Amino acid sequence: MADIKGSWNNEFERVVEALAKNLDAGEDIGASAAVFIDGDPVVDIWGGHVDAERTRPWERDTIVNNFSTTKTMTALCALILADRGALDLDAPVAKVWPEFAAAGKGRVLVRHLLAHASGLAGWTEPTTIEDLYDLPKITSRLARQEPWWEPGTRSGYHSITFGPLIGEVVRRVTGKSLGRFFAEEVAGPLKADYHIGTGRECDARVSPMIQSSPYIQPSGTDSIPDRVYFNPFVTPQIGSSIPWRRAELGGSNGHGNARSVALVQSILSCGGSVRGVRLMSSAGCARALEPQTDGTDLSFCLPVRWGMGYCTGTPLIDKAYAGRLAGRRVAFWGGSGGSWVINDLDAHMTVAFVMNRHVEAGGFDHRSVDICTAAYDCLTVGAR
């Protein structure tokens, strides 16, 4: 069996076995998994390597780009501000960002941004990777852009725009960039090793993303998915570059490991308080579950139910988890390539998985499903 490092409660041995199985099979190169219950780790494990040649081991403090798992961190920032009364999720975005009212967006609400329902799923203007690193440029483009559909009526996954949109709202409300707000008011108090904008002091322990499946291909039409995913097209190699790492892209470039993802997101699953640090109220956490849209997402072309910044359900996850989530209050999301986090507000449990073998699975990646279903199978009265 693969050499799995870390610690775990005996009741959660199946999670260890799931990670080892995928490493042994070559499904993973390097990865970490964590299960937190009531804010405490019952599983904190890692294994494999940080390089494709498998010469350098994945260490306890190895971190990696999580792509869209970052969105759960950004959504949490917005929910914290809403819980403080600093941000009204039902107010127009233009209330805090006046320029945003252009092109008929005066009635776009903050919750529309969180639910991927603003109509700004991508940029209409041609946009390069280098443009993404210039937040004033790309947020200004979004402010003057006309929505692609009637805001609030449908969702269309905001693959990259989610971070700049919510980040600009955070900046207008707090005077701090999203990365700074997250570092000072979320990760800092929790002592969590998670970064939106990763400094050079972390470079030596960042694992690159390792492309392990063919690139997705555009349809060649002017469809919403093509406009979302190919203007610009972000590859695993770009996601491993220094400029990408340094940027503050709250939808797509957070860096952490499973431990840090689970620790931060435990704020949501544990009613706002973890290890004596209270960042929000229990009612504020429950807002993540408030239904916003439920139907075929225009970017995914698949049915998705969105809450406030988190997915709360889809037939795909019901099938993948074989009924284990039925009736549970869960808020989850993952990132391109395979990373994942799920918050169970009933079990006070957060399960996280991050890895460096980037695979476009075309749905729910079995590696994260293996980890999470193992955690649920271990979730018994004895384990609690």
DRENVO-927290 format. One record per residue: y, z, x of N, C-alpha, C in turn; residue in one letter. Coordinates in pm, whole numbers, padded with zeros to 5 digits, always signed. Atoms other than C-alpha are relative to their C-alpha. Example, Ala and Ser with C-alpha at 12.3 -4.5 7.8 and 13.67 -1.06 7.14 Angstrom:
2
-00119+00000+00089-00450+00780+01230+00120+00000+00090A/-00119-00006-00082-00106+00714+01367+00109+00073-00077S/
//
This chain:
384
-00119+00000+00084+00000+00000+00000+00125+00000+00088M/-00127+00003-00073+00357-00066+00114+00046+00142+00032A/-00051-00130-00043+00523+00220+00299+00126+00032-00080D/-00112-00038+00086+00746+00375+00034+00059+00131+00051I/-00071-00118-00048+01005+00620+00160+00073+00066-00117K/-00080-00069+00099+01197+00880-00035-00072+00117-00061G/+00059-00116+00068+01104+01147-00286-00021-00033-00147S/+00027+00021+00141+00960+01162-00634-00082+00117-00054W/+00084-00097+00068+00812+01402-00885-00136-00064-00026N/+00134+00055+00016+00437+01363-00918-00021-00069-00134N/+00016+00059+00133+00471+01283-01288+00049-00145-00004E/-00058+00134-00001+00656+00964-01190-00062-00089+00108F/+00071+00076-00102+00400+00828-00946-00010-00148-00035E/+00013+00140+00040+00372+00507-01149+00120-00084+00045R/-00117+00073-00046+00726+00410-01050-00017-00038+00147V/+00027+00026-00142+00631+00438-00683-00102-00113+00013V/+00105+00103-00004+00322+00228-00747+00056-00137-00038E/-00059+00128+00043+00530-00040-00923+00080-00063+00113A/-00077+00056-00111+00767-00078-00629-00092-00046+00112L/+00094+00035-00107+00480-00079-00379-00075-00128-00033A/+00075+00119+00041+00290-00340-00578+00081-00126+00023K/-00083+00120-00017+00581-00584-00576+00031-00028+00146N/-00019+00021-00144+00646-00530-00205-00127-00057+00062L/+00126+00049-00055+00278-00582-00125-00025-00146-00037D/+00024+00136+00048+00270-00902-00330+00102-00100+00053A/-00106+00088-00047+00578-01042-00157+00104-00032-00105G/-00099+00020+00106+00772-01027-00483+00135+00059+00040E/-00121-00059-00056+01023-00809-00301-00006-00006+00151D/-00010-00010-00146+01144-00811+00058+00047+00141+00036I/-00048-00137-00014+01349-00491+00049+00060+00043-00132G/-00047-00044+00131+01436-00279-00252+00006+00152-00007A/-00001-00143+00029+01516+00064-00387-00003+00020-00150S/+00010-00034+00142+01448+00231-00721+00032+00147-00017A/-00035-00139+00026+01572+00550-00878-00012+00029-00149A/+00002-00050+00137+01513+00749-01194+00069+00135+00002V/-00072-00126+00012+01761+01023-01281-00018+00051-00143F/+00009-00064+00131+01702+01265-01569+00088+00124+00004I/-00099-00109+00003+01974+01509-01670+00082+00005+00127D/-00085+00011-00117+02164+01386-01367-00067+00030+00132G/+00073-00032-00123+01895+01479-01115-00106-00106+00028D/+00099+00103-00033+01668+01238-00927-00143+00051-00014P/+00144-00027+00003+01303+01250-01026-00073-00108+00080V/+00048+00104-00090+01252+00928-00829+00119-00051+00081V/-00102+00056-00090+01458+00816-00527-00076-00061+00116D/+00092+00063-00094+01260+00561-00328+00054-00134+00050I/-00037+00130-00057+01297+00255-00107-00113-00047+00090W/+00103+00054-00088+01085+00024+00100+00029-00144+00036G/-00016+00138-00041+01052-00312+00268+00100-00017+00111G/-00085+00039-00112+01301-00485+00493+00131-00063-00047H/-00130+00057+00034+01661-00607+00501+00012-00146+00042V/-00007+00138-00047+01581-00942+00660-00125-00077-00043D/+00111+00084+00045+01362-01234+00556-00117+00001+00098A/+00105-00003-00101+01168-01207+00883-00077+00133+00001E/+00063-00131+00013+01079-00848+00792-00013+00072+00135R/-00003-00070-00129+01181-00703+01127+00081+00129-00005T/-00087-00119+00010+01439-00444+01014-00027+00071-00132R/+00037-00070+00124+01338-00177+00763+00121+00031-00089P/-00097-00050+00098+01531-00096+00447+00006+00150+00018W/-00017-00142-00028+01674+00249+00515+00051+00075-00122E/-00048-00084+00109+01780+00539+00296+00140-00039-00044R/-00139+00029+00033+02145+00435+00315+00030-00149-00004D/-00023+00143+00016+02096+00057+00291+00064-00028-00136T/-00063+00043+00126+02324-00097+00029-00001-00152-00005I/+00009+00145+00018+02333-00448-00113+00088-00040-00119V/-00077+00053+00113+02542-00665-00344-00086+00003-00126N/+00072-00011+00128+02440-00597-00704+00038-00108-00100N/-00051+00099+00094+02620-00896-00858+00039+00068-00132F/-00057-00044+00127+02664-00827-01231-00039+00140-00044S/+00019-00142+00028+02519-00477-01230+00132+00073+00021T/-00135-00053-00020+02875-00410-01108+00073+00018-00132T/-00071-00007+00128+02990-00469-01466-00017+00135-00067K/+00019-00131+00062+02841-00137-01572+00096+00102+00060T/-00096-00089-00064+03069+00037-01321+00141-00024-00053M/-00132+00036+00051+03375-00150-01441+00015+00044-00145T/-00004-00045+00139+03290-00082-01805+00017+00151-00007A/-00012-00146-00001+03251+00286-01723+00143+00044+00030L/-00141-00032-00029+03602+00291-01574+00085-00013-00125C/-00077+00021+00123+03743+00150-01898-00031+00109-00102A/+00037-00104+00096+03549+00400-02109+00058+00135+00040L/-00060-00125-00047+03673+00688-01893+00148+00004-00037I/-00142+00005+00034+04033+00577-01941+00020+00012-00150L/-00010-00012+00145+03976+00539-02314-00022+00144-00044A/+00030-00138+00035+03828+00888-02332+00116+00093+00034D/-00117-00080-00037+04135+01026-02157+00119-00025-00092R/-00113+00037+00085+04359+00860-02413+00100-00090+00070G/-00090+00087-00076+04514+00637-02147-00013-00146-00039A/+00026+00139+00037+04363+00315-02285-00056-00004-00141L/+00044+00017+00138+04326+00215-02649-00087-00125-00007D/+00091+00113+00002+04019-00005-02679+00022-00091-00120L/-00026+00079+00120+04133-00125-03023+00139-00063+00000D/-00135+00056-00010+04480-00226-02904-00004-00138+00063A/-00007+00129-00068+04586-00574-02797+00011+00018+00151P/-00011-00001-00146+04543-00642-02427+00146-00009+00043V/-00141+00024-00033+04906-00754-02426+00084+00127-00007A/-00075-00126+00005+05014-00396-02500+00020+00055+00140K/-00012-00048-00137+04945-00310-02136+00023-00113+00100V/-00011+00118-00086+04956-00665-01994+00075-00107-00079W/-00077+00087+00089+05240-00848-02172-00021-00149+00022P/+00016+00142-00029+05187-01182-01997-00127-00057-00064E/+00128+00043+00056+04839-01196-02149+00015-00058-00140F/-00018+00049+00137+04982-01276-02492+00019-00150-00008A/-00023+00145-00001+05043-01638-02387-00119-00075-00060A/+00105+00093+00049+04846-01927-02541-00079+00058-00116A/+00065-00049+00121+04771-01744-02865-00090+00119+00019G/+00090-00113-00025+04606-01436-02712+00061+00135-00038K/-00065-00124+00037+04837-01178-02865-00088+00094-00079G/+00089-00085+00080+04560-01053-03092-00134+00028+00068R/+00122-00035-00075+04290-01030-02823+00005+00149+00032V/+00004-00144-00019+04187-00665-02810-00074+00036+00129L/+00068-00046-00121+04070-00463-02511-00151-00002-00021V/+00144-00001+00024+03729-00425-02673-00059-00140+00001R/+00049+00138-00011+03702-00804-02689-00034-00033+00145H/+00031+00021-00142+03717-00808-02309-00133+00066+00035L/+00121-00074-00032+03445-00543-02284-00124-00064-00061L/+00114+00059+00070+03224-00731-02530-00020-00147+00031A/+00015+00141-00037+03257-01069-02359+00038-00091-00117H/-00035+00072+00122+03427-01188-02677+00144-00049-00001A/-00141+00037-00004+03779-01274-02558+00023-00150-00002S/-00017+00144-00013+03714-01647-02523+00037-00044+00140G/-00037+00030-00140+03792-01625-02150-00123+00019+00090L/+00125-00016-00074+03438-01661-02018+00005-00061+00139A/-00017+00063-00130+03557-01872-01726+00141-00053+00011G/-00132+00057-00021+03857-02056-01587+00003-00146-00045W/-00019+00140+00037+03984-02379-01739+00047-00080+00120T/-00048+00067-00121+04168-02468-01419-00110+00000+00107E/+00095-00001-00110+03954-02571-01121+00023+00123+00089P/-00010-00126-00074+03880-02252-00927-00103+00001+00113T/+00087-00005-00117+03735-02207-00579-00043+00143+00028T/+00043-00133-00044+03550-01917-00419+00117+00074+00064I/-00115-00064-00068+03860-01850-00207+00102+00049-00103E/-00091-00046+00105+04067-01826-00526-00041+00136-00053D/+00048-00126+00055+03849-01539-00642+00048+00121+00079L/-00043-00111-00084+03967-01328-00352+00149+00032-00019Y/-00143-00017+00027+04328-01363-00473+00016+00044-00145D/-00002-00050+00137+04338-01139-00779+00126-00036-00078L/-00117+00043+00075+04702-01210-00873-00009-00144-00047P/+00012+00141+00038+04625-01582-00875-00096-00018-00118K/+00098+00028+00105+04313-01568-01089+00028+00077-00128I/-00038-00070+00123+04443-01304-01331+00116-00072-00069T/-00110+00078+00060+04760-01510-01382-00053-00122-00073S/+00061+00115+00068+04546-01811-01464-00060+00041-00134R/+00060-00046+00124+04358-01610-01724+00106+00038-00102L/-00107-00041+00092+04681-01473-01870+00062-00119-00071A/-00063+00116+00063+04818-01820-01938-00100-00096-00066R/+00105+00090+00049+04486-01974-02044-00025+00017-00149Q/+00037-00002+00141+04394-02063-02400-00148+00036-00014E/+00141-00037+00018+04069-01904-02528-00084-00123-00036P/+00093+00110+00027+03766-02131-02553-00058+00008-00141W/+00041-00015+00140+03679-01994-02900+00084+00111-00061W/-00079-00102+00068+03832-01761-03158-00043+00138+00049E/+00036-00131-00057+03844-01421-02987-00054+00096-00105P/+00058-00101+00086+03630-01150-03139-00108-00051-00093G/+00097+00054+00094+03408-01386-03337-00137-00022+00062T/+00125+00028-00070+03142-01465-03076+00008+00058+00139R/+00000-00036-00141+03036-01350-02733-00034-00123+00083S/+00033+00100-00100+03021-01572-02428+00012+00071+00133G/+00005-00087-00119+02919-01388-02114+00109-00035+00100Y/-00110+00016-00095+03220-01341-01883-00054+00027+00141H/+00077-00019-00122+03016-01389-01567+00083+00055+00115S/-00088-00046-00109+03298-01354-01313+00133+00053-00054I/-00131-00039+00051+03609-01316-01530+00003+00144-00050T/+00005-00137+00051+03494-00977-01664+00073+00096+00093F/-00061-00090-00097+03600-00801-01344+00150-00015+00011G/-00145+00016-00005+03946-00954-01307+00072+00042-00129P/-00064-00036+00127+04021-00903-01677+00008+00151-00017L/-00001-00145+00015+03916-00538-01700+00075+00065+00116I/-00069-00055-00117+04044-00475-01349+00151-00003-00015G/-00145+00008+00019+04392-00594-01440+00047+00100-00105E/-00034-00102+00100+04392-00371-01749+00003+00138+00066V/+00003-00128-00071+04293-00076-01529+00124+00015+00089V/-00117-00005-00090+04570-00162-01282+00128+00024-00080R/-00122-00017+00079+04833-00189-01555+00011+00141-00057R/+00000-00134+00059+04731+00147-01703+00018+00109+00104V/+00003-00109-00098+04683+00347-01384+00087-00023+00122T/-00071+00032-00124+04881+00168-01114-00091-00013+00119G/+00099+00013-00107+04561+00152-00910-00086-00124-00024K/+00097+00108+00016+04338-00145-00841-00131+00057-00051S/+00128-00045+00052+03996-00129-01001-00083+00067+00109L/+00078-00057-00108+03829-00066-00665+00048+00136+00041G/-00056-00129-00038+04066+00215-00580-00024+00105-00109R/+00024-00094+00109+04039+00375-00924-00145+00046+00000F/+00142-00035-00001+03660+00362-00909-00032+00093+00116F/+00029-00080-00119+03651+00504-00556+00056+00142-00014A/-00066-00130+00003+03896+00787-00621-00039+00085-00120E/+00016-00078+00122+03809+00887-00975-00141-00005-00059E/+00139+00005+00048+03442+00797-01023-00096+00028+00117V/+00094-00017-00111+03243+00749-00702+00035+00122+00085A/-00043-00111-00085+03448+01002-00506-00044+00135-00053G/+00042-00130+00053+03400+01304-00735-00151+00019-00004P/+00145-00009+00007+03029+01221-00765-00066-00009+00137L/+00054+00026-00134+02989+01153-00390-00106-00110-00004K/+00091+00112+00019+02824+00826-00487+00033-00112+00098A/-00015+00105-00101+02771+00556-00223+00001-00137-00069D/-00014+00128+00070+02888+00270-00444+00144-00048+00018Y/-00129+00054-00041+03177+00036-00366+00032-00130-00076H/-00053+00126+00052+03383-00227-00547+00113-00039+00095I/-00083+00021-00117+03545-00370-00239-00057+00086+00111G/+00078-00077-00097+03324-00267+00052+00061-00014+00139T/-00070-00001-00128+03493-00169+00377-00089-00031+00118G/+00073+00037-00120+03395-00270+00727-00086+00114+00053R/+00079-00113-00046+03264+00080+00792-00142+00000-00059E/+00132+00009+00063+02971-00008+00564-00082-00120+00049C/+00063+00128-00032+02888-00346+00721-00138+00013+00064D/+00126-00011-00075+02607-00225+00948-00119+00033-00090A/+00112-00038+00087+02404-00102+00654-00009-00083-00128R/+00009+00090+00115+02459-00386+00407-00111-00102+00024V/+00104+00104-00007+02153-00599+00344+00055-00129-00060S/-00037+00127+00062+02217-00969+00283-00089-00027-00121P/+00084+00053+00107+02093-01134-00035-00080-00116+00059M/+00088+00102-00056+01797-01360+00045-00042-00095-00111I/+00032+00097+00104+01775-01673-00166-00150-00029+00000Q/+00145+00015+00008+01418-01702-00292-00045-00085-00118S/+00033+00093+00107+01433-01950-00578+00104-00112+00003S/-00097+00110-00002+01604-02288-00632+00129+00040-00071P/-00126-00020+00071+01969-02290-00731-00013-00047-00144Y/-00012+00054+00135+02037-02321-01101+00085-00128+00008I/-00066+00129-00004+02168-02667-01183+00088-00019-00124Q/-00085+00028+00117+02458-02775-01408-00063-00107-00087P/+00051+00101+00093+02382-02982-01714+00072-00133+00015S/-00079+00122-00015+02650-03232-01617+00091-00027-00118G/-00089+00013+00116+02840-03176-01941+00115+00098+00017T/-00111-00096-00001+03157-02985-02019-00035+00119-00088D/+00046-00111+00083+02951-02712-02184+00058+00131+00050S/-00047-00132-00040+03056-02349-02181-00084+00056+00114I/+00076-00050-00115+02762-02251-01955+00039-00067+00132P/-00040+00067-00124+02862-02516-01701+00135+00050+00049D/-00133-00047-00040+03223-02401-01705-00004+00144+00050R/+00011-00140-00041+03117-02037-01670-00063+00013+00139V/+00081-00024-00120+02863-02070-01390+00031-00091+00119Y/-00021+00095-00110+02993-02362-01183+00146-00024+00034F/-00142+00012-00035+03369-02310-01164+00056+00138+00036N/+00082+00062-00106+03307-02183-00902-00145+00045-00011P/+00141-00036-00006+02936-02160-00824-00020+00100+00113F/+00019-00106-00098+02846-01836-00647-00148+00005+00040V/+00137-00003-00050+02533-01850-00431-00031+00136+00063T/+00034-00124-00072+02340-01560-00273+00065+00006+00138P/-00062+00001-00132+02482-01671+00062+00147+00041-00009Q/-00140-00041+00021+02839-01640-00069+00005+00150-00030I/+00005-00141+00034+02744-01303-00215-00034+00091+00116G/+00030-00077-00120+02642-01193+00134+00110-00011+00105S/-00105+00025-00099+02962-01303+00308+00099+00116+00008S/-00099-00106-00018+03228-01072+00446+00117-00012-00098I/-00110+00007+00096+03515-01210+00232-00041+00044-00140P/+00049-00043+00131+03305-01160-00082-00013+00152-00004W/+00021-00144-00008+03219-00808+00027+00132+00076-00009R/-00128-00070-00005+03583-00713+00086+00078-00008-00132R/-00075+00019+00124+03711-00842-00249-00032+00111-00101A/+00023-00097+00107+03739-00624-00560-00029-00077-00129E/+00041+00080+00114+03548-00830-00815-00090+00084-00089L/+00071-00099+00081+03448-00580-01080-00106-00056-00092G/+00109+00056+00077+03216-00823-01250-00117-00041+00084G/+00101+00072-00076+03016-00935-00954-00018+00037+00147S/+00023-00024-00143+03047-00777-00609-00008+00147+00040N/+00023-00139-00037+02973-00405-00623-00117+00013+00096G/+00106-00024-00098+02760-00275-00336-00050+00144-00013H/+00060-00133+00007+02520+00016-00362-00150-00010+00011G/+00145-00002+00008+02158+00120-00374-00039+00061-00134N/+00042-00050+00132+01948+00239-00666+00046+00142-00024A/-00045-00139+00013+02037+00602-00597+00144+00008-00050R/-00141-00007+00036+02411+00539-00620+00025-00062-00137S/-00014+00059+00134+02379+00312-00924-00041+00102-00105V/+00050-00095+00099+02172+00571-01109+00089+00124-00010A/-00086-00118+00001+02398+00859-01007+00126-00026-00081L/-00124+00029+00074+02716+00694-01135-00029-00022-00147V/+00027+00031+00139+02558+00561-01452-00058+00118-00078Q/+00046-00121+00069+02407+00902-01529+00113+00069-00076S/-00113-00050+00078+02756+00994-01643-00015-00043-00146I/+00016+00052+00136+02684+00775-01945-00121+00061-00070L/+00122-00048+00065+02328+00887-02011-00001+00151-00021S/+00000-00147+00007+02410+01257-01965+00119+00057-00076C/-00107-00052+00084+02704+01284-02201+00129+00027+00073G/-00128-00007-00068+02981+01256-01943+00009+00095+00115G/-00005-00100-00107+02889+01531-01697-00126-00007+00084S/+00113+00004-00092+02667+01514-01389+00028+00094+00116V/-00010-00091-00115+02612+01788-01130+00132+00078+00002R/-00122-00077+00011+02907+01986-01257+00127-00080+00002G/-00118+00088+00003+03142+01686-01251+00008-00065-00137V/-00018+00062+00132+03269+01594-01596+00108-00107+00010R/-00093+00112-00004+03433+01253-01617+00040-00048-00139L/-00035+00040+00136+03430+01202-01993-00078+00086-00099M/+00067-00077+00103+03318+01350-02322-00126-00071-00047S/+00121+00060+00057+02988+01292-02498+00037-00108-00100S/-00044+00101+00097+03173+01107-02773+00051-00125+00071A/-00047+00114-00078+03337+00889-02510-00114-00084+00053G/+00118+00074-00046+02995+00797-02372-00061-00081-00113C/+00061+00068+00114+02867+00705-02717+00076-00127-00038A/-00077+00121+00032+03144+00446-02746-00061-00124+00064R/+00065+00114-00062+02942+00225-02513-00094-00071-00096A/+00100+00054+00093+02699+00175-02800+00062-00062-00125L/-00063+00053+00121+02955+00071-03062-00021-00150-00010E/+00029+00144+00012+02845-00272-03193+00128-00083+00000P/-00114+00090-00007+03087-00550-03106-00037-00141-00046Q/+00049+00131+00043+02900-00879-03135-00152+00001+00001T/+00146+00007+00010+02545-00967-03229-00036-00141-00044D/+00034+00138+00032+02430-01327-03211-00026-00078+00127G/+00026+00085-00116+02372-01620-02982+00122-00004+00090T/-00108-00001-00098+02585-01573-02673+00027-00143+00047D/-00036+00139-00030+02775-01894-02593-00023-00038+00146L/+00028+00028-00141+02717-01863-02218-00149-00001+00029S/+00144-00009-00023+02352-01760-02227-00081-00093-00090F/+00073+00076+00102+02257-01961-02536-00125+00076-00045C/+00107-00089+00042+02036-01663-02623+00062+00113-00083L/-00055-00110+00080+02075-01378-02876+00022+00125+00083P/-00036-00120-00074+02252-01076-02731+00084+00090-00091V/-00083-00097+00072+02394-00759-02889+00082+00077+00102R/-00089-00066-00095+02698-00630-02702+00066+00122-00062W/-00082-00115+00032+02850-00286-02718+00128-00008+00081G/-00122-00005-00080+03153-00173-02518-00033-00010+00149M/+00024+00021-00142+03082-00326-02179-00146+00001+00039G/+00144-00007-00027+02704-00286-02204-00074-00081-00106Y/+00092+00057+00097+02425-00480-02368-00075+00115-00065C/+00074-00105+00070+02256-00269-02634-00129-00053-00062T/+00125+00052+00052+01978-00504-02736-00007-00151+00002G/+00029+00141+00008+01821-00847-02734-00149-00016-00022T/+00145+00019+00018+01484-00983-02848-00075-00013+00132P/+00066+00014-00130+01409-01061-02483-00040+00135+00058L/+00034-00131-00056+01423-00697-02380-00102+00071-00088I/+00101-00059+00088+01226-00590-02687-00139-00048+00041D/+00128+00057-00042+00950-00824-02575-00041+00050+00137K/+00032-00041-00137+00973-00732-02206-00045+00145+00007A/+00032-00142-00005+00958-00360-02276-00106+00040-00102Y/+00113-00021+00092+00687-00395-02542+00020+00120-00092A/-00027-00103+00099+00852-00163-02790+00038+00136+00055G/-00031-00131-00057+00925+00119-02547+00142+00047-00032R/-00139-00037+00027+01296+00110-02636+00029+00012-00149L/-00022-00001+00145+01249+00100-03013+00060+00132-00046A/-00065-00118+00055+01486+00341-03183+00080+00080+00099G/-00074-00076-00101+01643+00456-02858+00143-00051+00014R/-00139+00038-00028+02014+00458-02782+00008-00035+00148R/+00000+00045-00139+02023+00248-02467+00117-00095+00024V/-00109+00089-00045+02301+00070-02277-00039-00048+00139A/+00057+00051-00123+02203-00160-01994+00066-00130+00042F/-00032+00133-00049+02276-00460-01780-00052-00015+00142W/+00049+00028-00133+02172-00629-01457+00077-00110+00065G/-00074+00098-00078+02279-00874-01194-00084-00118+00041G/+00066+00120-00049+02196-01221-01073-00091+00034+00116S/+00094-00026-00106+01889-01209-00856-00100+00107-00030G/+00101-00097+00040+01723-00908-01017+00040+00145-00014G/-00037-00142+00011+01919-00580-00995+00015+00040-00147S/+00008-00043+00140+01920-00366-01308+00030+00148-00012W/-00014-00142+00033+02025-00037-01467-00008+00015-00151V/+00009-00032+00143+01937+00112-01804+00031+00147-00019I/-00039-00137+00035+02092+00422-01955-00059+00034-00137N/+00058-00047+00125+01897+00608-02222+00071+00128-00039D/-00081-00114+00039+02135+00841-02402-00079+00105-00075L/+00085-00098+00067+01852+01010-02593-00082+00080+00101D/+00081-00068-00102+01633+01089-02291+00084+00056+00114A/-00088-00038-00111+01936+01157-02068-00055-00057+00132H/+00064+00063-00114+01768+00913-01830+00070-00128+00038M/-00050+00126-00055+01904+00638-01606-00102-00050+00103T/+00093+00064-00093+01674+00397-01424+00073-00116+00067V/-00070+00106-00073+01809+00167-01152-00093-00064+00102A/+00077+00077-00096+01664-00103-00931+00093-00100+00067F/-00076+00101-00074+01833-00308-00658-00089-00055+00111V/+00088+00067-00096+01684-00554-00412+00077-00107+00073M/-00068+00108-00072+01768-00827-00163-00066-00136-00019N/+00064+00128+00027+01520-01097-00268+00056-00055-00131R/-00073+00055+00114+01737-01306-00500-00086-00104-00071H/+00084+00090+00079+01533-01471-00775+00070-00025-00134V/-00050+00035+00132+01670-01658-01076-00119-00006-00095E/+00122-00013+00081+01413-01545-01332+00010-00070-00135A/-00014+00065+00130+01558-01721-01637-00019+00095-00116G/+00018-00103+00103+01546-01396-01835-00006+00135+00069G/+00012-00131-00061+01444-01042-01753-00100-00007+00115F/+00081+00004-00120+01307-01016-01400-00112+00103-00010D/+00113-00092+00018+00959-00862-01405+00007+00117+00096H/-00005-00111-00095+01040-00649-01099+00073+00121-00057R/-00071-00111+00061+01298-00440-01279-00073+00050-00124S/+00079-00041+00116+01086-00440-01594-00116+00089+00043V/+00111-00081-00050+00794-00305-01390+00047+00142+00031D/-00053-00132-00035+01010-00020-01258+00034+00079-00125I/-00049-00072+00118+01164+00068-01593-00113+00035-00097C/+00111-00033+00090+00847+00046-01800-00086+00111+00059T/+00072-00111-00063+00674+00267-01546+00071+00132-00024A/-00077-00122+00024+00955+00520-01584-00019+00048-00143A/+00018-00039+00140+00922+00515-01962-00141+00050-00026Y/+00137-00047+00019+00546+00552-01942-00021+00140+00057D/+00008-00134-00060+00600+00861-01728+00087+00103-00074C/-00095-00090+00068+00862+01007-01959-00073+00078-00110L/+00075-00085+00094+00658+01281-02123+00066+00136-00005T/-00052-00138+00011+00728+01635-02229-00020+00073+00132V/+00026-00065-00127+00567+01750-01906+00095-00043+00109G/-00090+00051-00102+00791+01526-01696+00140+00052-00019A/-00134-00052+00024+01101+01661-01863+00007+00147+00040R/
//
